[in-house]
Each structure stands twice: as C-alpha cells, then as structure tokens.
Amino acid sequence: MKSTRGYCVSKRQRGISLLTTLIMMVMVMLLGLSAMQLSKSQLSLSSNLQFQEAAFNQAEAAIVSAERWLSTGTNYQDTGFNSSRGTAGMYPDSSITTMYPLTMSWDETNSIVGSDVNQRYLIGQIAVDKKLESSGAGLGGRMTSGCNQVNTYRIIARGTSSRGATKFVQVIYSVLNC
C-alpha cells in the first residue's frame, strides 16, 4: 500500500514540476519579448534623433550660406531689401516680422536655396548704416579704427532631413558698411 501511495505522490509531484517549468519558460519568453520591444523602440528613438540632428545641420549650413552671401562684395546693399514686398528671400524687416516660418511654404517665391536642396533661408534687413559705439582703452583695451558702420540682418533658415525632420534656426548678423 505504501508503494502505491508513494507512486501516486511522485506522479503528482512530476505534474507540478512540469507546470512550474512551463510557467518559468513563459516568464522567460515574455522577458525576452519585452527586451526585444525595448531594443526596437530604442533604435527608433536614436534614428529619429539622428534625422533631427541632420535637419539642424542643414539649417545651420543654410545660415552659413546666407552669411557668406551677405559678406561677399556689396550683396548686403541689394535692392531687394528696399522694396516693400522684397525680392524672393530678401525683405525689409517690417515684412519679415509678419512671416511665420512654421507655416509658410518655403518655396522659390519666398526663400533662397542654400548649398543643398534641403537648406532654405530668408534674410530680413533690420538696420542700415548704424554706427557702432567706439571702444576706448577703458572699454576693450584698444581704440577702434576705420569703419564703424554696420547693416544688420535677421536670417531665418530651415533645414530638412531625408526622412522629413525639420529644424529652424534664426540669427542676427551684421556686415560692415564702409
């Protein structure tokens, strides 16, 4: 009788260990699936950050293109800044302040392409022939000499990445005007 009872007890124990092993395997599988899902979302997040960084770099490159254009020759005196409506991409500051970069179309009618098709910028003239305060020995350590007149501009640039991320950068830039 004892052996029969012992047999029944051992058979019952084997069933519980099978059930416990099955539960443990399901838990390990769920842990593995959640780790895979976490890894996939981390990869997606890092990819998105890379595309945003690429868009920011494109916007900064457009700023450099605009600054380079303004500082070359007499471009800072272009007549496009004087007309009430402006030339595509060049505006008097009163016109540029009414534009909203986030919702405008950014096309050939209102902006300029930088060195890449993913770069666009527009320039608004803020001030013309403004005199700089001269420095002296007490202010900056040395006297200024020569030109002290500047034209000041607001440059707004938009950069886009290959996946459609968009970044905007705005700077104030001054060019010596003499």
C-alpha positions as CSV (number, residue, x, y, z in Angstrom):
1,M,0.0,0.0,0.0
2,K,2.8,2.4,0.8
3,S,4.4,1.8,-2.6
4,T,1.1,2.6,-4.3
5,R,0.7,5.8,-2.3
6,G,4.3,6.7,-2.9
7,Y,3.7,6.2,-6.6
8,C,0.8,8.5,-6.6
9,V,2.6,11.2,-4.7
10,S,5.6,11.0,-7.0
11,K,3.3,11.2,-10.1
12,R,1.6,14.3,-8.6
13,Q,5.0,15.9,-8.0
14,R,6.1,15.3,-11.5
15,G,3.0,17.2,-12.8
16,I,3.7,20.2,-10.5
17,S,7.3,20.4,-11.6
18,L,6.1,20.3,-15.3
19,L,3.7,23.1,-14.6
20,T,6.3,25.1,-12.7
21,T,8.8,24.7,-15.6
22,L,6.1,25.7,-18.1
23,I,5.3,28.9,-16.1
24,M,9.0,29.7,-15.8
25,M,9.5,29.3,-19.6
26,V,6.6,31.6,-20.3
27,M,8.0,34.2,-18.0
28,V,11.4,34.0,-19.7
29,M,9.8,34.2,-23.1
30,L,7.8,37.3,-22.0
31,L,11.0,38.9,-20.6
32,G,12.8,38.2,-23.9
33,L,9.9,39.7,-26.0
34,S,9.8,42.8,-23.8
35,A,13.6,43.2,-24.2
36,M,13.3,42.9,-28.0
37,Q,10.5,45.5,-28.0
38,L,12.6,47.9,-25.8
39,S,15.6,47.4,-28.1
40,K,13.4,48.2,-31.2
41,S,12.0,51.4,-29.6
42,Q,15.5,52.5,-28.5
43,L,16.7,52.0,-32.1
44,S,13.7,54.0,-33.5
45,L,14.4,56.8,-31.0
46,S,18.1,57.1,-31.8
47,S,17.2,57.1,-35.6
48,N,14.8,60.0,-35.0
49,L,17.4,61.9,-33.1
50,Q,19.9,61.4,-36.0
51,F,17.4,62.7,-38.5
52,Q,16.6,65.7,-36.3
53,E,20.4,66.4,-36.0
54,A,20.8,66.2,-39.7
55,A,17.9,68.7,-40.2
56,F,19.6,71.0,-37.7
57,N,22.9,70.7,-39.5
58,Q,21.1,71.6,-42.8
59,A,19.6,74.7,-41.2
60,E,23.0,75.8,-39.8
61,A,24.6,75.3,-43.2
62,A,21.9,77.5,-44.8
63,I,22.7,80.2,-42.2
64,V,26.4,79.9,-43.2
65,S,25.4,80.3,-46.9
66,A,23.4,83.4,-46.1
67,E,26.2,84.9,-44.1
68,R,28.7,84.2,-46.8
69,W,26.4,85.8,-49.4
70,L,25.9,88.9,-47.2
71,S,29.6,89.3,-46.6
72,T,30.6,89.0,-50.3
73,G,31.1,92.2,-52.2
74,T,28.1,94.6,-52.0
75,N,25.4,91.9,-51.6
76,Y,24.4,93.5,-48.3
77,Q,23.2,96.5,-50.3
78,D,21.0,94.5,-52.6
79,T,17.9,96.4,-53.8
80,G,15.7,93.5,-52.8
81,F,15.9,94.7,-49.2
82,N,14.5,98.1,-50.1
83,S,11.3,97.2,-51.9
84,S,8.1,96.9,-49.9
85,R,7.5,93.3,-50.8
86,G,11.1,92.3,-51.1
87,T,12.7,90.0,-53.6
88,A,12.4,86.3,-53.0
89,G,14.3,85.6,-49.8
90,M,15.2,89.3,-49.1
91,Y,12.9,91.5,-47.2
92,P,12.8,94.8,-45.2
93,D,12.4,93.8,-41.6
94,S,8.8,95.0,-41.5
95,S,7.9,92.3,-44.0
96,I,9.8,89.5,-42.4
97,T,8.3,90.1,-39.0
98,T,4.8,89.3,-40.4
99,M,6.0,85.9,-41.8
100,Y,5.5,82.8,-39.7
101,P,8.3,80.3,-40.7
102,L,6.5,77.2,-39.3
103,T,3.5,77.5,-41.6
104,M,4.9,79.3,-44.7
105,S,5.5,77.3,-47.9
106,W,9.3,77.8,-48.1
107,D,9.5,77.8,-51.9
108,E,11.2,79.8,-54.7
109,T,8.7,82.7,-54.2
110,N,9.7,83.5,-50.6
111,S,13.1,81.9,-49.8
112,I,16.5,81.1,-51.2
113,V,18.1,77.6,-51.6
114,G,21.3,77.1,-49.7
115,S,24.1,74.9,-50.9
116,D,21.8,71.9,-50.8
117,V,18.1,71.4,-51.7
118,N,17.4,70.6,-48.0
119,Q,18.5,74.1,-47.0
120,R,16.4,77.3,-47.4
121,Y,16.8,80.7,-45.9
122,L,15.4,84.2,-46.0
123,I,17.0,87.4,-45.0
124,G,15.4,90.5,-43.4
125,Q,17.2,93.8,-43.2
126,I,16.8,95.2,-39.7
127,A,19.0,98.3,-39.7
128,V,21.0,100.3,-42.2
129,D,24.2,102.4,-41.6
130,K,24.0,102.1,-37.8
131,K,27.1,103.4,-36.1
132,L,28.9,101.1,-33.6
133,E,29.9,102.5,-30.3
134,S,33.6,103.1,-30.4
135,S,35.7,101.4,-27.8
136,G,38.5,103.0,-25.9
137,A,41.3,102.0,-23.7
138,G,38.9,101.7,-20.8
139,L,36.4,99.7,-22.8
140,G,38.0,96.7,-24.6
141,G,41.6,97.8,-24.2
142,R,42.2,99.4,-27.6
143,M,40.7,102.0,-29.9
144,T,38.6,101.1,-32.9
145,S,39.8,102.4,-36.2
146,G,38.4,102.6,-39.7
147,C,34.8,101.5,-40.4
148,N,32.3,101.6,-37.6
149,Q,29.0,101.5,-39.6
150,V,27.0,98.3,-40.0
151,N,23.9,96.9,-41.7
152,T,22.1,94.4,-39.5
153,Y,20.1,91.4,-40.8
154,R,17.8,88.7,-39.5
155,I,18.4,85.4,-41.1
156,I,15.9,82.6,-40.7
157,A,16.9,79.2,-42.1
158,R,15.1,75.9,-42.4
159,G,16.8,72.5,-42.8
160,T,15.1,69.2,-43.6
161,S,16.5,65.7,-43.3
162,S,15.9,62.8,-45.7
163,R,13.1,61.4,-43.5
164,G,11.3,64.8,-43.2
165,A,12.5,66.1,-39.9
166,T,12.6,69.9,-40.0
167,K,14.5,72.4,-37.9
168,F,14.6,76.2,-37.9
169,V,17.4,78.5,-36.9
170,Q,17.4,82.3,-36.6
171,V,20.4,84.5,-36.2
172,I,21.1,88.3,-36.2
173,Y,24.1,89.1,-38.5
174,S,25.9,92.4,-39.1
175,V,28.0,93.5,-42.0
176,L,30.4,96.4,-42.0
177,N,29.1,99.1,-44.4
178,C,32.0,101.2,-45.4
